[in-house]
């Protein structure tokens, strides 16, 4: 190996032969260059030497002619069936053995040209199915905000060039026709989504801290469209380019137009027949269409067609300063939730003037122009005559737009005829034509789809608006006309008079979310107003957010739908089959009992159907289809509370609640008017207090707020006394406390403090004697998992679940005193070097009544259980693993619970780890509470949210010293699945320095 190869860093050069760099084939020139040029170092040319195969191995391979890899394609081609020109290249399509056609060039061209000249060629489509997928032509349409481009290419197309003559016919890249079909489809996007998030009109004055796992407000969430109350058809804004099935209404409309067209055109006896797909064709056997009955033309609505400038809205005849709010309409469109188009154009022009000094690029000019065109296309501002609903002209349905334009044309014709008078030059050619639409600076009135359906006041339950069908029936009964003809207009009726009266009558209030109607005089006054305030003051409050009192109070997300009942109780639903659920999009006279996300079953509420449809349509649909998934009691919990003995112990009451839970039924689809009283009492009873916040008697102001009071002013922090009674509280503080107890609303931060803050401020230790100061608690409820834990206020002393709250607070206070020490190695060695069998001689339990580990004295072990108890204790003393094998029902759980309670109390041997099946973990916790109540037992199981709550609140203290592990439990009960979870194994199980007892 030479030195050059050794110095090289390329390992390939080590096996490359030397080769000089040849500068020229002429020897003389080479010699001249060698004398004049500096010495060029020799370079190596890299090459691959193929392996040598001997003759015997060559006989094993087929000859090249016999190989299937070499086939003359011309011998397999049948004929050329068509041609196609792409860019500057002409492609000929040849059929391959009668199969799919491939794209070929210069094959069988003469024969094809001969047939083409003779006119013997069949129709040819380069994008048809009989063309090979890789040779099939594809139409690609690209659309962006400014322009659109169209490309027609195939998978085997090449870029045009002067040397492009041959197209490769390789099929190696062909995979599947179905995979390639996705490339033929283009995704089309309509106009920008105009639906914006509705902002809350409620002013938040009091600051509230977001506590962990606390419920989240959802006031600013998007409100889903409900069948669009504005339209009875499909508006252009919602039109989509994706082909969908036509509705029956469109089918009837198209069929009617075709029939009208057929009646005016002579088809020489060839009638047209129509199929279900709204298509028609001439057939051999024609069906004659029956002649239509003469019908009178319906006159336009008298209140329609008054087109005027939007400036006239400021000079409305109803604009009285005191009661103008009663005629007020909304400021945003019902459909797209945007302001009027003329205001949007004004804002756009202001931005354009501010940016006029800056130099714009071509793209910025195009974008501003596109935005202006989009805003102009929204059209004018249309207001409802009977409610505060408003909409852009483009957001209306096409049928509503046509009706308004027809009424406007009728009014124009009447005015034009009046102006003509006896003019001899009167000619119909100069008659006014139908308008094309409503400009952004114009406004008019209409009747929205919700008002056409009618409705009742949500408070007085009286009919506020009659439905369009009811008005039509009254109109038809009032008409007395002998022979109406097709050309005779419909005379003015009571319906027209009603609409004229409504044009002068103030509109009703309609909620933005639930779409329900209400009289302004029946709206409940808000909390900051008194019942004696005027209707205008009450209306001023509701027109700020356009939400009714119910929708304004629903600030949380829906977790479960529990039951339903008719609302009002005398309401009659539309007829439908019992086996078939009602249409969830209909305005059903119902209300539903719902449980809120991260809220307890104590705070369930009845909500109206339309609100649930607007905010949670998927949950509503699933409920109507499959019924409730929440099991309720067969009888009311009021009956259950009457059966409980007032003097019974907490253990007996808890056992009764557990047994009552078994008497449940799956909620049927039938209505349950008292469903809130059928919720199991255990779900509303406190099991554990995970965290506690206490009341302040005075509002606490932070230092930052105190510094804003001004220079030279000294403010002192309020120090409230723990002994202050509620009689000395301010009125607003007392009112906020009542709201927290009654409605479960979280108090403001300046009225709350943690237990550690209270102890630091008062210098005392928190105990169960301070139960009256508990304001807000994080609660785990009985018979529910940790994932159902929620923040809530404690029950009042008169509540039947108050004893459970007292017991839970006692255990919470006790959990703050449980400390697991980190023992040194010397202590552990001394503790483990116990004298063998010394337990039998010195510590054995002889009488079951002598066992006292905090349990009720009525609970005593059986004699055979005492033997099992001593056997477990002796094996633990001798460090001997053991298995307690006994038949079911003989109390193995009780023996283990008493064993752990005994060694913990007498020998300070804790913590202990108990691993049990997931189905029995709740029973283990219950038996520990009965037989070893002094033990701090924590179950660790459930889904991810439940485990996170347990790790945050149940396992560890907030602070710890160096000689403490930080754990605050004696016994940890877990499941096999949780123990094998790698995410929780190290922080929960492995980081514990020492487990004194391990049981499974």
C-alpha positions, 0 to 999 in steps of 0.5 A: 500500500503506497503512501498516497493511499495511506494519507487518504481519508477515503477508504474506497481509494485503498482498493482502487488501482493507480491511474494517471490523469491524462490531459491530452492524447497528443504526446507532444502536447503532453510533453509540453504541458509536463515541462511548463505545468507543475507536477500533477499528483496521480489520481485514482479513478473509481470503478466497480469490478463485476464478479466472474461467473464460470461456465458451469454456473452460466448454464443455470441461467436462461438466455436473454432471448428466453427471458420474460424481461425482453418482450417486443411491445409492437408484437403485442399491440392491437391497434391505435384507438386515439390520440391526444396533444399535450403541450407540443407533443402528440400522443397515440393511444394503442390497445395492448392485447385487447386490454387497457389502452396505453399512451404510445408514440409513433406506433401503428400511426399509418393505420390510425390515420387511414381510419381517421381519414375514412371516418371509421374511428370510434369516439375517444376520450383520453380520460375514460376508464378504458385508458390505463391509469398511468396514461389517463389524462387528469384535470387539476384545478387550483384555486387560491384567494386571488386566481385560479389555474387549470392543468390537464396532465397525466402520470406519464406526461413530460415537460415540453422540450425540443428533444422530447420524442419518446415517452417511457412505458414503464409500469413499475411505478403503478400501484393501484387504481384506487390510490391514483383516483384520489389525485383526480379530486380537488378540494374546494373551499368556499368563502371565508367562514364568517361565523365568529365567537360570540363574546360574553356581555356579562361583566366580570368584576370579581377575580376568581383563581382557577383552582386545579380540576375546577370547572371551566366557563364556556360562555365564549364557546361557539353556538352551533347553527340550528337549521338556520331560523333565517332560511327556508332554503339554501343560501348562496353563502352556504353553497358548496361545490361538493356534489350532494343529494338534492333535497325534496324541496329543490326537486319539487321546485325544479320539477315545477319549473320544468313543467311550467316550461313544458306547458309554454313550449310546443314539443310536437306531441313529445311530452317530457317525463321526469325521474327521481333525480330531477332529470328528464328525457324524451321517451318513446312512450310519453306521459301527458302532463295534466293541466294545472288548476287555475290558481290565484297569484299570491300578493306580496306581503304589505310590510315587505319591499320598503327599501331605504337607506341605512341612514334612515335607521337613525331617524326611526319613528320609534327612536324615543329616548326612553323606550327606544331600547324596546325596538332595538335590534341586534348589531350582528347577523344571525347567521354569520355573527358579523356587523352590517356590511356598510360598517365593515366597509367603513372600517376597511376604508379607515384602515386603507387610509392609515396604510396609504402612506406605506408602500404596498406590494401587488399582493397586498393590493389584490388582498384588499380588493378581494376583501372589499368585494367580499364585504360588498357581496354581503349586501344590505341590512335586513331586520325582522319585523317581529323580533330583534333578528337581523341578517345580511342580504346574502345570509338570507335564503334565496326564497326570502330574497325573492319574496322581498324583491317581488314585493319591492317590484310590486311597489315600484310598479304601483308607483310607476303606474301612479306617475303615468296617469293618463299619459298616452305614451304609456308603454310596458317597455319602460315598466320597472324591472326586478331588482338584482339585490340589496346594496350594502347601504340599503336596509329593509324588513322581513319575517325570520323563519323562527317567527314564521313558526310561531312561539310562546313566551318563555315566562307567561307561557302564552302564545306570543306569535301565531305560526304561519300555517295557523295564520293561513288557515284563518286567512283562508276561512275569511276569504269569500271569493266565488271564482278566483282566476290565475291572474287575479291577485289575492285580496287583502286579508286579515293576515296582511292586516296582522303584518301591517299591525306588526310593522308598527308594534314593538318586536318581542325579545328573542334569545341569541342562543336558545331562540326562545321568545319573551315579552319584555314586560315578563323578563325577570329583573337582574340582580342589580335591579329591583322589581320596581324598575321600568321595562326599559331598564330591564330591556337595556340589561338584556339587550347588551348580550341578547341572552335570556336569564337561563342561557346567561346562567349556563356557564359550564359545559354539559357532561351528561344528559340524565333525563327529560320532561315536557316543558311546560308540563301540559305541552303536547309533542308532535306525533311520532312513532314510539320506536322512532325517536323525534327529530332532534333539530325540531323545536320540541317542548322539552327540557333536559336534566344535565350534569355539568363538567367538573360539577357534582350531582348536587348542581344538576339543572333543567335546561331547555331543548333549544339551548341544548340544540344550540350548544351540544347538538351531538349529545342531544342526538345521542340521548334521543337515539339511545336514551340516558346512560345514567342509572337512577333510583326507582323511587325518589331519594326523599322517600329514602331519606325518610326511611333513615333513622335520625339516631343511626351511626354513620357506618349504618347510614353508609351501608344503607346508601350502598345497598340503596345503590343496588336498587337502580334501573336504566333510565328509559326514554319516557319522561321523568318529571322528578329525575333530580330526586332519583339521583342516588344519595351517595353521589351527593354525599361527601366521601373524602375532602381532598382540599379545603379553602376557608372564609375570610370575614373581610375582603383581602387586598393585595399589596399591588392594589394597595400601592395604587391608592396614591402617594403618601397614603398608607393602607393597612392590610385587613386582619380579620378575627376568627371569632367574628360572627356572620352578623358582623359581615358586610351585606355583599359578603353575606350575599356571596356566601349565600350564593356559594351555598345555594348555587355552588358558585366559587367565591371570589379570591379576596374572600378565600384563604388556604388552611396554611395561610389561616394558620399563619395569620391566626397562629392556631392549628386548624381542627374539626372545630373550625368546620364553620369556616370551610367555604370551598372544598375539593370533594371525592363523592361516595360510590364515584371515582376520583375522576368525578371529584369536583369543587363545591361548597359544603352542605348546610347543617340541616342537610342530611349529608352533613354528618358525612361532611363532618366525618370527611373533615375529621379524616382530612385533619388527621391526614395532615398529621400522618408522617412517614419517616425516612429511617436510617439504615441502622434503625432498619437493621435493628428493626428487622433483627427481631427474635424469632417466634417472639410474637407468639410468646409476648404479643399473640392475641388471645381474646377478640375483645382485646383488639382495639385499633379504633374500630366499633366495639360491635365489630369483633373477629370470629375465633377462627379469624383470630387464629388467622390474624395471629398467624399473619402477625407471626409470619410478619414478625419472622420475615416469612412470606405467607399465603392466607388461603381460605374459602370465600366469605370467611373474612380474609379481607377483615383479617388482613385489615386488622393485621395491618391496623395492629402492626401499624398501631403497635410496632409503627410498621408502615407504610404497607402496599396492598395489590388487589383486583380492580373490581374489589378495590372499593370493597377493600377500602370500605373494610379498612374504614370499618375495621381499622379506621385509624389507618390512613388508607389511600386507593390508587387506581382509575384513569389518568385523570383520577391518578393525577388527582390522587397523586396531587392531593392524597399521597404526599404533603405539600412540604416535608423535612429531610428525615421524612418521605413526604407520604401521608398514608399508612396503607396504599391500595392499588391494582395489578394494572396500575402497578405495571404502569411505567409512568406511575411505577417510579414516582409512586412505588419505587421512590418509596424508600421502604415498604414494611408490608406488601400484600397481594 
